[in-house]
Amino acid sequence: MRDDYLWDGSGEPDPEIQRLETLLGRLRHRGGQAPGLPARAVPFPRRRLSSWMPLPAAAAAMLLVAAGVWVSTRGPTAAWRVTSVEGRPLVGANRIGDGGRLTVGQWLETDAGSRARMDIGDIGQLEIEPNTRVRLMKAHLTEQRMALERGKIHATIWAPPRQFFVEMPSAVAVDLGCAYTLEVDKTGAGLVRTTYGWVGFEWKGRESFVPAGAACATLPGVGPGTPYFEDAPEALRGALSKLDFEAAGTADRAALLDAVLDAARPQDALTLWHLLARVNHAERSKVYDRLAALAPLPTGVTREAALGLDKRALDLWWDSLGLGEASWWRLWKGPYPGK
């Protein structure tokens, strides 16, 4: 895309810029009075943790405007700046001293005695731990994408959601405005831990949404497991891992599901909400009953709708959990994880 398009409309437009223009078109000033705003703002959602959570839907239009201005004022990015924190990381075929630049297609590797820091264009920063291998896949005006083959990284992103992606052997981590840690071991198994905001975890249509204080594992051939709060009871976490990755079609599956449901606390509604769309039809009633006991159905949601994985019903139930509003991440992401 030529920069001229951002200034005077000439040149070849970028598809993402056109998409933002379409979304923001209804808010365009046409002379006279400015477009009206809702008379009463929707209150902030309740949150169990003190970390940042998404703004309500009433503020979404304003945030879209801000995001559009933010994107339109940025220049194109062709490489990421790399700084050595310790030792001499390998960038491409060269060891760097104080710093260097990672271009699209290049690998960065740290050994046991080196660590690095990278600027993700102008949208965030990465900390690269020892024995880690990453590759820059895309450095674009509206999308920054990298691959994590092995090791550990810490990402802090301050751009609008869905600007930064990390491809792993069995999942893609999608930034929803957050800070998080990603790990991949030698088998390709991975783990995300979110410390701020939200991370989306995707693989072949399977999705998990991981808020601050929560984690989610992923396994080659399976994809993302079910997210859980890191302070959840060990009985829940242990049974959930086996249920996600070891118990498909086995005789002990019912016992594992019972262990998860029995150990669940009210805040573990996060886990049970995801499980609703992942268990089979025969198991869904048990998950529903336990979830309803921990987080009563909100007005407008029926048992039949929830068991049928009705999108609107499950969105309303999610909103009642105090974890933020579904409309926020649906604005940026789109599909519901169960359908």
Secondary structure as UniProt FT lines:
FT   HELIX           4..8
FT   HELIX           15..24
FT   HELIX           25..27
FT   HELIX           57..59
FT   HELIX           60..72
FT   STRAND          79..86
FT   STRAND          90..91
FT   TURN            92..93
FT   STRAND          94..95
FT   STRAND          99..103
FT   TURN            104..105
FT   STRAND          107..110
FT   TURN            112..113
FT   STRAND          115..120
FT   TURN            121..123
FT   STRAND          124..128
FT   STRAND          132..139
FT   STRAND          144..157
FT   STRAND          164..168
FT   TURN            169..170
FT   STRAND          171..184
FT   TURN            186..187
FT   STRAND          190..203
FT   TURN            204..205
FT   STRAND          206..211
FT   TURN            212..213
FT   STRAND          214..219
FT   TURN            220..222
FT   STRAND          223..224
FT   STRAND          228..229
FT   TURN            230..231
FT   HELIX           234..245
FT   TURN            248..249
FT   TURN            251..252
FT   HELIX           253..263
FT   HELIX           266..268
FT   HELIX           269..276
FT   TURN            277..278
FT   HELIX           281..294
FT   TURN            299..300
FT   HELIX           303..307
FT   TURN            308..309
FT   HELIX           311..319
FT   TURN            320..322
FT   HELIX           326..332
FT   TURN            337..338
//
